[in-house]
Amino acid sequence: VTHLTNYHLAKFLEKHNDKNKLDDVLLKVENISKCESLHAFYNILWKYETKECFYCGKRLSDKRIATHVDHFIPWSYIQSDNMWNLVLSCQSCNTKKSNKLAKSVYLEKMFVRNDNLKLTAVHNDFNYYSERKLEALYEYAGMNGYVENWSP
């Protein structure tokens, strides 16, 4: 959907912009749909969460290279970095999960994790969070092509 939307936006911009400025405009459209650095989220999650991979339970290293921040519901679906959708994972799980949706057992685990994390009031993202919203996004992702229920 994002690629289709960006394609139509690019076609619109081609019609209404000077060809000399078009490359700059299209580059901005492309950059809108890129994931930002998750380093700030890593620091918060590392401070308040257990030091275990959300998926396999493996003890995480405090070396940033070995510990990843993963979008529970793939970023390619939500295209937003929300604390309530981010988890710490080992490099292996994050790489293997990639752009897949985790099995529903992890959704239940995510509810518990978010309840605990929201009590710390560490981030404003929880002002707009609800289990119902997360569950609906998870279900919609499953209905929109993210059907491979991944687990380690």
VOBATOR-381817 format. One record per residue: residue number from 1; x, y, z of N, C-alpha, C, O in turn. Coordinates in steps of 0.02 Angstrom, whole numbers. Layout:
[node NUM, [X, Y, Z], [X, Y, Z], [X, Y, Z], [X, Y, Z]] ...
END
This chain:
[node 1, [42, -59, 0], [0, 0, 0], [44, 62, 0], [30, 110, -36]] [node 2, [97, 62, 41], [141, 120, 44], [174, 134, -23], [178, 191, -45]] [node 3, [198, 81, -55], [231, 90, -120], [181, 118, -172], [199, 161, -212]] [node 4, [120, 92, -170], [69, 117, -216], [53, 190, -202], [47, 230, -249]] [node 5, [45, 207, -139], [32, 276, -120], [89, 322, -142], [77, 375, -171]] [node 6, [150, 302, -128], [208, 342, -147], [214, 348, -223], [234, 400, -249]] [node 7, [197, 295, -259], [198, 297, -332], [150, 350, -358], [168, 391, -400]] [node 8, [88, 348, -333], [38, 397, -355], [57, 468, -334], [45, 516, -371]] [node 9, [85, 475, -276], [109, 541, -254], [164, 566, -301], [165, 624, -320]] [node 10, [210, 521, -318], [265, 540, -364], [237, 560, -432], [260, 610, -461]] [node 11, [187, 524, -458], [157, 542, -522], [124, 611, -518], [129, 651, -564]] [node 12, [90, 624, -462], [59, 689, -453], [112, 744, -451], [104, 796, -484]] [node 13, [166, 732, -414], [219, 782, -408], [254, 795, -475], [275, 851, -489]] [node 14, [260, 743, -516], [290, 751, -581], [249, 800, -624], [277, 840, -661]] [node 15, [183, 796, -618], [139, 839, -657], [143, 912, -635], [137, 957, -676]] [node 16, [154, 924, -571], [146, 991, -543], [211, 1024, -519], [209, 1074, -483]] [node 17, [269, 996, -538], [332, 1026, -517], [379, 1034, -576], [378, 996, -624]] [node 18, [421, 1083, -571], [473, 1097, -620], [521, 1037, -621], [540, 1011, -569]] [node 19, [540, 1015, -681], [584, 956, -687], [651, 966, -651], [680, 916, -630]] [node 20, [674, 1027, -645], [738, 1040, -610], [732, 1026, -535], [782, 1008, -503]] [node 21, [674, 1035, -507], [664, 1025, -435], [636, 956, -419], [632, 937, -360]] [node 22, [616, 919, -470], [580, 856, -460], [620, 804, -421], [592, 771, -378]] [node 23, [685, 797, -434], [726, 748, -399], [726, 761, -324], [721, 715, -284]] [node 24, [732, 825, -304], [731, 842, -232], [664, 826, -200], [661, 800, -144]] [node 25, [611, 840, -236], [543, 827, -210], [532, 752, -202], [507, 730, -150]] [node 26, [551, 713, -252], [541, 640, -249], [585, 609, -195], [564, 560, -164]] [node 27, [644, 636, -185], [687, 611, -132], [654, 621, -63], [660, 578, -20]] [node 28, [621, 676, -54], [585, 689, 9], [529, 639, 19], [519, 614, 74]] [node 29, [492, 623, -35], [439, 572, -30], [469, 505, -10], [441, 470, 32]] [node 30, [524, 487, -41], [557, 423, -25], [581, 422, 47], [574, 370, 80]] [node 31, [608, 477, 72], [634, 479, 140], [580, 478, 193], [593, 459, 250]] [node 32, [519, 498, 175], [463, 495, 223], [451, 424, 246], [435, 412, 304]] [node 33, [460, 376, 200], [444, 307, 216], [506, 267, 236], [508, 206, 224]] [node 34, [555, 299, 267], [614, 264, 292], [611, 263, 369], [590, 311, 401]] [node 35, [633, 208, 396], [633, 200, 468], [689, 243, 499], [745, 244, 474]] [node 36, [673, 277, 552], [722, 318, 587], [764, 275, 634], [748, 216, 645]] [node 37, [816, 303, 661], [857, 267, 710], [816, 252, 772], [778, 294, 796]] [node 38, [825, 193, 798], [788, 172, 858], [832, 175, 920], [815, 146, 972]] [node 39, [888, 209, 916], [936, 211, 971], [905, 238, 1036], [917, 211, 1089]] [node 40, [867, 291, 1031], [835, 320, 1092], [788, 269, 1124], [784, 264, 1185]] [node 41, [752, 231, 1083], [707, 180, 1109], [747, 123, 1141], [726, 95, 1192]] [node 42, [803, 106, 1111], [847, 54, 1139], [865, 73, 1211], [861, 31, 1256]] [node 43, [886, 135, 1221], [907, 156, 1288], [851, 150, 1339], [863, 128, 1395]] [node 44, [791, 168, 1320], [734, 163, 1366], [717, 90, 1380], [709, 70, 1437]] [node 45, [712, 50, 1326], [695, -20, 1335], [748, -57, 1376], [731, -99, 1418]] [node 46, [811, -40, 1364], [865, -73, 1401], [860, -57, 1476], [873, -99, 1518]] [node 47, [840, 4, 1490], [836, 26, 1560], [777, -6, 1597], [784, -24, 1656]] [node 48, [720, -14, 1565], [659, -35, 1599], [637, -106, 1587], [593, -131, 1622]] [node 49, [666, -140, 1539], [644, -208, 1524], [692, -259, 1551], [748, -244, 1572]] [node 50, [669, -322, 1551], [715, -377, 1566], [766, -380, 1511], [752, -360, 1454]] [node 51, [823, -404, 1525], [877, -405, 1476], [875, -471, 1437], [926, -504, 1427]] [node 52, [815, -489, 1414], [805, -551, 1376], [771, -536, 1310], [732, -488, 1305]] [node 53, [785, -576, 1260], [752, -569, 1195], [677, -580, 1205], [656, -629, 1237]] [node 54, [637, -536, 1179], [565, -540, 1185], [538, -605, 1157], [488, -632, 1181]] [node 55, [571, -631, 1106], [545, -690, 1070], [572, -756, 1097], [533, -802, 1111]] [node 56, [638, -763, 1103], [667, -828, 1122], [688, -832, 1195], [702, -886, 1220]] [node 57, [690, -775, 1229], [708, -774, 1300], [782, -775, 1313], [803, -776, 1371]] [node 58, [823, -776, 1261], [896, -777, 1269], [919, -713, 1304], [893, -659, 1291]] [node 59, [967, -721, 1349], [997, -664, 1384], [1029, -617, 1333], [1067, -640, 1290]] [node 60, [1015, -553, 1338], [1041, -504, 1290], [1107, -474, 1314], [1119, -467, 1374]] [node 61, [1147, -457, 1266], [1211, -424, 1280], [1199, -349, 1283], [1155, -323, 1249]] [node 62, [1238, -314, 1323], [1231, -242, 1325], [1268, -209, 1267], [1272, -147, 1263]] [node 63, [1296, -249, 1223], [1328, -223, 1163], [1273, -209, 1112], [1235, -254, 1093]] [node 64, [1268, -148, 1090], [1215, -126, 1045], [1212, -167, 981], [1158, -175, 953]] [node 65, [1268, -193, 958], [1269, -231, 895], [1231, -297, 903], [1197, -319, 856]] [node 66, [1236, -328, 961], [1205, -394, 972], [1132, -389, 993], [1095, -438, 986]] [node 67, [1110, -333, 1018], [1041, -324, 1040], [1007, -274, 994], [1032, -220, 980]] [node 68, [949, -295, 969], [912, -254, 921], [847, -229, 951], [820, -259, 998]] [node 69, [821, -175, 923], [753, -153, 937], [712, -175, 878], [727, -158, 820]] [node 70, [659, -213, 891], [617, -240, 838], [547, -210, 842], [521, -197, 897]] [node 71, [517, -198, 784], [447, -179, 781], [406, -243, 786], [410, -286, 742]] [node 72, [367, -249, 839], [326, -309, 848], [280, -320, 788], [281, -372, 757]] [node 73, [240, -270, 772], [204, -269, 709], [251, -236, 660], [273, -180, 672]] [node 74, [267, -269, 604], [319, -243, 560], [312, -169, 542], [257, -144, 531]] [node 75, [369, -135, 541], [370, -64, 524], [342, -52, 455], [311, 0, 442]] [node 76, [351, -99, 410], [326, -90, 342], [249, -86, 341], [220, -62, 292]] [node 77, [217, -111, 393], [144, -106, 398], [123, -42, 433], [80, -5, 408]] [node 78, [152, -27, 490], [132, 32, 530], [169, 94, 508], [140, 149, 507]] [node 79, [232, 88, 490], [276, 144, 472], [275, 199, 524], [269, 258, 508]] [node 80, [281, 178, 585], [285, 225, 641], [322, 191, 697], [315, 131, 709]] [node 81, [362, 230, 732], [400, 203, 789], [364, 222, 853], [369, 278, 877]] [node 82, [327, 175, 880], [291, 186, 942], [319, 139, 995], [328, 79, 982]] [node 83, [331, 165, 1054], [360, 125, 1108], [319, 62, 1120], [347, 9, 1134]] [node 84, [254, 67, 1116], [211, 9, 1130], [216, -45, 1076], [187, -99, 1084]] [node 85, [252, -32, 1021], [261, -81, 968], [334, -103, 961], [350, -140, 915]] [node 86, [376, -82, 1007], [448, -97, 1002], [469, -144, 1058], [448, -137, 1115]] [node 87, [512, -192, 1041], [537, -239, 1090], [612, -248, 1079], [638, -236, 1025]] [node 88, [646, -270, 1131], [716, -290, 1124], [718, -363, 1101], [681, -405, 1126]] [node 89, [762, -375, 1054], [769, -444, 1030], [843, -458, 1016], [883, -413, 1007]] [node 90, [858, -522, 1015], [926, -541, 995], [932, -531, 919], [882, -528, 884]] [node 91, [993, -527, 897], [1006, -516, 826], [976, -572, 784], [947, -559, 731]] [node 92, [982, -633, 808], [957, -690, 771], [881, -686, 760], [857, -695, 704]] [node 93, [844, -674, 814], [771, -670, 808], [749, -611, 764], [705, -619, 722]] [node 94, [780, -554, 773], [761, -495, 734], [774, -508, 659], [734, -488, 617]] [node 95, [830, -539, 644], [847, -553, 574], [799, -605, 545], [777, -597, 488]] [node 96, [784, -657, 582], [740, -709, 557], [667, -686, 552], [632, -703, 505]] [node 97, [646, -646, 600], [577, -620, 599], [569, -572, 541], [519, -575, 504]] [node 98, [617, -529, 532], [619, -482, 477], [552, -446, 470], [533, -408, 514]] [node 99, [518, -457, 416], [456, -421, 400], [395, -465, 412], [344, -459, 377]] [node 100, [400, -509, 461], [345, -556, 474], [308, -536, 538], [332, -496, 578]] [node 101, [250, -563, 545], [209, -553, 604], [221, -611, 652], [216, -669, 632]] [node 102, [235, -596, 715], [247, -649, 764], [181, -684, 780], [127, -656, 771]] [node 103, [187, -746, 803], [128, -785, 822], [87, -748, 875], [114, -706, 912]] [node 104, [23, -763, 879], [-22, -727, 924], [-4, -735, 998], [-24, -693, 1038]] [node 105, [32, -787, 1016], [53, -795, 1086], [96, -736, 1107], [96, -717, 1166]] [node 106, [133, -707, 1060], [174, -649, 1076], [132, -585, 1083], [154, -537, 1115]] [node 107, [73, -585, 1054], [28, -527, 1064], [7, -524, 1137], [6, -470, 1167]] [node 108, [-9, -581, 1166], [-27, -583, 1237], [32, -560, 1280], [24, -523, 1329]] [node 109, [91, -583, 1262], [152, -563, 1298], [163, -487, 1291], [186, -454, 1337]] [node 110, [146, -460, 1233], [153, -389, 1220], [106, -348, 1265], [124, -295, 1289]] [node 111, [45, -373, 1275], [-2, -339, 1319], [26, -332, 1390], [24, -278, 1420]] [node 112, [54, -386, 1415], [83, -386, 1483], [142, -339, 1485], [149, -299, 1531]] [node 113, [186, -344, 1436], [245, -301, 1433], [225, -228, 1432], [253, -187, 1469]] [node 114, [176, -211, 1391], [155, -141, 1386], [121, -116, 1449], [130, -58, 1468]] [node 115, [84, -159, 1482], [54, -139, 1547], [109, -121, 1597], [104, -72, 1633]] [node 116, [161, -161, 1598], [217, -148, 1644], [256, -85, 1624], [274, -45, 1666]] [node 117, [268, -78, 1560], [307, -21, 1536], [269, 45, 1543], [299, 97, 1558]] [node 118, [205, 42, 1532], [165, 104, 1537], [162, 130, 1608], [153, 190, 1619]] [node 119, [168, 86, 1657], [169, 107, 1728], [230, 150, 1744], [228, 191, 1790]] [node 120, [283, 141, 1706], [343, 181, 1718], [337, 251, 1688], [378, 295, 1703]] [node 121, [287, 261, 1646], [275, 326, 1613], [339, 352, 1580], [356, 411, 1586]] [node 122, [373, 308, 1545], [437, 326, 1514], [429, 361, 1447], [477, 392, 1423]] [node 123, [371, 357, 1417], [364, 385, 1350], [293, 407, 1337], [246, 374, 1359]] [node 124, [285, 462, 1301], [218, 488, 1285], [178, 443, 1239], [117, 451, 1234]] [node 125, [210, 396, 1205], [173, 351, 1160], [118, 314, 1196], [68, 296, 1165]] [node 126, [126, 303, 1260], [75, 266, 1297], [13, 307, 1311], [-38, 280, 1333]] [node 127, [16, 372, 1299], [-44, 414, 1306], [-97, 393, 1256], [-157, 404, 1268]] [node 128, [-77, 364, 1200], [-123, 345, 1146], [-128, 270, 1137], [-156, 246, 1087]] [node 129, [-102, 233, 1184], [-100, 160, 1179], [-162, 129, 1211], [-186, 152, 1262]] [node 130, [-185, 75, 1181], [-234, 31, 1213], [-224, -40, 1186], [-201, -49, 1129]] [node 131, [-240, -89, 1226], [-234, -158, 1203], [-277, -169, 1142], [-258, -204, 1095]] [node 132, [-336, -139, 1143], [-383, -147, 1087], [-352, -121, 1022], [-361, -152, 969]] [node 133, [-317, -65, 1026], [-285, -36, 967], [-230, -82, 941], [-225, -95, 881]] [node 134, [-188, -107, 986], [-134, -152, 967], [-162, -217, 936], [-137, -241, 886]] [node 135, [-214, -243, 968], [-245, -305, 942], [-275, -293, 873], [-267, -336, 828]] [node 136, [-308, -237, 863], [-337, -221, 798], [-283, -214, 745], [-291, -239, 689]] [node 137, [-228, -180, 761], [-173, -172, 713], [-143, -240, 696], [-126, -253, 638]] [node 138, [-136, -283, 746], [-109, -351, 735], [-156, -389, 688], [-133, -421, 640]] [node 139, [-221, -386, 701], [-269, -422, 659], [-270, -393, 588], [-272, -431, 540]] [node 140, [-269, -327, 581], [-269, -296, 515], [-206, -314, 476], [-208, -325, 416]] [node 141, [-150, -316, 511], [-87, -336, 478], [-94, -407, 450], [-73, -422, 395]] [node 142, [-125, -451, 490], [-136, -520, 468], [-183, -524, 408], [-175, -568, 366]] [node 143, [-231, -478, 404], [-278, -477, 348], [-248, -444, 286], [-276, -449, 231]] [node 144, [-192, -411, 294], [-162, -373, 239], [-94, -400, 217], [-50, -363, 197]] [node 145, [-88, -466, 220], [-29, -497, 191], [25, -519, 240], [73, -552, 220]] [node 146, [19, -501, 304], [68, -521, 353], [43, -584, 388], [31, -584, 449]] [node 147, [35, -637, 351], [4, -698, 376], [53, -750, 403], [32, -798, 435]] [node 148, [116, -740, 389], [165, -789, 412], [177, -779, 486], [215, -735, 506]] [node 149, [145, -819, 527], [151, -813, 600], [217, -842, 622], [226, -903, 627]] [node 150, [264, -798, 635], [333, -816, 649], [343, -832, 723], [311, -802, 766]] [node 151, [388, -878, 737], [414, -890, 804], [484, -919, 797], [500, -950, 747]] [node 152, [525, -909, 848], [594, -935, 844], [596, -1010, 845], [650, -1040, 842]] 
END
